[in-house]
Amino acid sequence: MMNRRSRHTDSHEDLNIWSAFTDLMSNAFMILLLFLFIVIVKSAISQKNLQQPLSNIEDLQVKANKTNELEQQVTFLQRKLKSVKQLTDTPPIILIKDEGAYRFASGSAELPQPMYRYIWTKIVPEIERHTKKYNINTVEIIGHTDGQVNGSGMSNLDQNLENIASGNLPVQNLKAGSNADLGLMRSLALVRVLRYIQTKEGRLQGLKFRAYSAAQLILPNGEFASPLIPRQEDSTRRRIEIRFTRLGEVTEVK
């Protein structure tokens, strides 16, 4: 009897041990699930926190790109406005008075020696500054004389003007038969120096030069001279004007 009871008791104890072990494993599994759930929640929160700054960075990048585009548009419009302003602004007129060290000899178109340095150091920098500022492509040189009758003899401009302009002959070879001739000769003398500087020194690039004569016709105030004005020496009327313009396409009006 004792042996049966003992065996029965041992068997019952064995069953109790397995039950406890099962409960322990079940509880451990639940704990693991709980830990796993906590880890998942923490991971999700961390991922959200990481994505939030990234989203902010992306928003900032989009805003920065838009700002950059607006700045580029503003710069483009400013350039357009500057171009329009250049087209509407009136460039100044550079005036070389026929007086002092820069005075031409009577009836002559030969530049006085001090004039060469004056052109290099003063006139050329001014031309460069104004042509750049006002988007100029053409410089007009206009010779003006006073009302004295030019009686130096027969003009030879018709025969020699092209050779003078191209530099094949010196300006001294020209003979003026009128104030119109003399004004053109003096303006052409200045043009030749400017073209020399353009060719030899690489300055004044892209510019075209035009030589014109106004003779005694235009007064310093821009008005036409009256025939009643005495035809005598008047240094205030003798001058060379440098004007700036933009040449467009040639159109024919029919």
Secondary structure, DSSP 4 states (H G I P E B T S, - for coil): -HHHHHHHHHHHHHHHHHHHHHHHHHHHHHHHHHHHHHHHHHHHHHHHHHHHHHHHHHHHHHHHHHHHHHHHHHHHHHHHHHHHHHHHSPPP-EEEES-GGGPPPTT--PPPHHHHHHIIIIIHHHHHHHHHHTT--EEEEEEE--S----S----HHHHHHHHHHTSS-GGG---SSHHHHHHHHHHHHHHHHHHHHHHH--STT-EEEEEEEET-B-TTSSBPPTTS--S--TTT-EEEEEEE---------
